[in-house]
Amino acid sequence: MIYKYQLVADLLRQKIACGVYKSGEKLPSVQALSKELLYNSDTIVKAYKVLEADHLIVSFPKSGYYVVKSSVPVKGRNDVVDMVTTGPPDYINPYKDFYHCMEKAISIYEKKLFEYSSAQGMPELIHSLVKHLANFQVFTKPQNVFITNGSQQALYILAAISFPNGRTKVLVEQPTYSVMLQVMKCTKTSVVGIRRTHEGINLNELESIFRQGDIKFFYTMPRYQNPTGFCFDVAQKKEIIRLAKKYEVYIVEDDYLADLELDTKIDPMYAMGEQERMIYIRSFSKTLLPGLRLGMVILPSKLQKEFLTYKQSIDLNSPILTQGALEIYLHSSMYKFHVQRTKKYYKEKMDVLRDAIEHHPNGLVKGNMPTTGIYACLELNDVSSELLVNRLSKNKVLLSSTNSCYLDDFPHRDGLRLCVCKTEDDEIRRTVKLISEEVTYLHRKRK
């Protein structure tokens, strides 16, 4: 149940975030806001107290309530443009909200914080996640959900354990999440690659690999893939699931940006059936707090025992305090507000990037921009991405090559991964302009 004072607090949060109430500005009096919103004064006072506890506003006796002055410095035009670092800027991150949830977790789960807990995860959080995932058409039972220290730990364990199909190789998209390739090397797992473009993957090639390739699982990011930002359409998802069933291959679906989905009708692959061979992974690092290091995985029953044994050998349990805080956060209206704000932020950033690319047409650079997400990829024609990254760094623009996202022997064109997390709109435009100029210069120099 959401109380009236919480609704008022959420409304004020939005107005502060959108700049309706600016840093240092006085808020309406209790009586004025009560009259405007048609709530009694006690409700308004409670809402102000919530925001004060979250350090968003401050009260001064006989004066009223004021928006807390921001401590985030305004970046100058000569500052470094960072299109590498993942994680939104401070004014988007819900530090204060989550701090409040941690305080609540300490009071609610006081005794549990100093005891060993289940390696599977905190039962309260697992039950909350089961309800939360239903909003994404992901229906499961608590016994199938396992909490991990980020999605990275889940991937490591899955690469290391044996699978019921008795196979040993892992199929990955090319390009793919660079950390996944590191995991494969560390676990000495044999890897096979399949090319992925904005149109998807070649399904005939996929079937051939499934038929001949000794594949235990196919690791995929169906939406807003890292590093490309590409999404599978529904037809491709269904055909991948059909082929996986036919050849007894497991699918590991990394749905790390589900919170950013703009179309509520788009379901994850897990919601499309064959769950006895589907493994669903979610992380809270990219859309909540990068340092939270909490993830979750839904596992078929045949994998659960060995997965849990491996996890216990790495750590006895994931941190209870952050698990408890996440459980409280998911239950609160703070989560809904944060997701709405974050969706808006990333969609607007990607719109700016798409517009900038369209205004700098260059036959030497090819890009297919996603509608939202945090990553986009530019494919280069006859230009070294490493050289381009180095040249742009001298202009205080930080970019990353996609080379680390490919298997060593997989043929590919050089490309740039653009991360829009920590960039202002004018920085995005400036970066695209510089890329276009540098690519043209390097190509002419080569001739």
Secondary structure as GFF3:
##gff-version 3
##sequence-region A 1 447
A	DSSP	alpha_helix	4	17	.	.	.	ID=ss1
A	DSSP	alpha_helix	30	37	.	.	.	ID=ss2
A	DSSP	alpha_helix	41	53	.	.	.	ID=ss3
A	DSSP	beta_strand	57	60	.	.	.	ID=ss4
A	DSSP	beta_strand	64	67	.	.	.	ID=ss5
A	DSSP	beta_strand	81	82	.	.	.	ID=ss6
A	DSSP	alpha_helix	95	108	.	.	.	ID=ss7
A	DSSP	three_ten_helix	112	114	.	.	.	ID=ss8
A	DSSP	alpha_helix	123	134	.	.	.	ID=ss9
A	DSSP	three_ten_helix	142	144	.	.	.	ID=ss10
A	DSSP	beta_strand	145	148	.	.	.	ID=ss11
A	DSSP	alpha_helix	150	160	.	.	.	ID=ss12
A	DSSP	beta_strand	169	174	.	.	.	ID=ss13
A	DSSP	alpha_helix	178	186	.	.	.	ID=ss14
A	DSSP	beta_strand	191	197	.	.	.	ID=ss15
A	DSSP	beta_strand	200	201	.	.	.	ID=ss16
A	DSSP	alpha_helix	203	212	.	.	.	ID=ss17
A	DSSP	beta_strand	215	220	.	.	.	ID=ss18
A	DSSP	alpha_helix	234	246	.	.	.	ID=ss19
A	DSSP	beta_strand	250	254	.	.	.	ID=ss20
A	DSSP	three_ten_helix	258	260	.	.	.	ID=ss21
A	DSSP	three_ten_helix	269	272	.	.	.	ID=ss22
A	DSSP	three_ten_helix	275	277	.	.	.	ID=ss23
A	DSSP	beta_strand	278	283	.	.	.	ID=ss24
A	DSSP	beta_strand	295	298	.	.	.	ID=ss25
A	DSSP	alpha_helix	301	314	.	.	.	ID=ss26
A	DSSP	alpha_helix	320	331	.	.	.	ID=ss27
A	DSSP	alpha_helix	333	358	.	.	.	ID=ss28
A	DSSP	beta_strand	365	367	.	.	.	ID=ss29
A	DSSP	beta_strand	375	380	.	.	.	ID=ss30
A	DSSP	alpha_helix	385	393	.	.	.	ID=ss31
A	DSSP	beta_strand	397	398	.	.	.	ID=ss32
A	DSSP	beta_strand	400	401	.	.	.	ID=ss33
A	DSSP	three_ten_helix	403	405	.	.	.	ID=ss34
A	DSSP	beta_strand	415	419	.	.	.	ID=ss35
A	DSSP	alpha_helix	425	446	.	.	.	ID=ss36
###
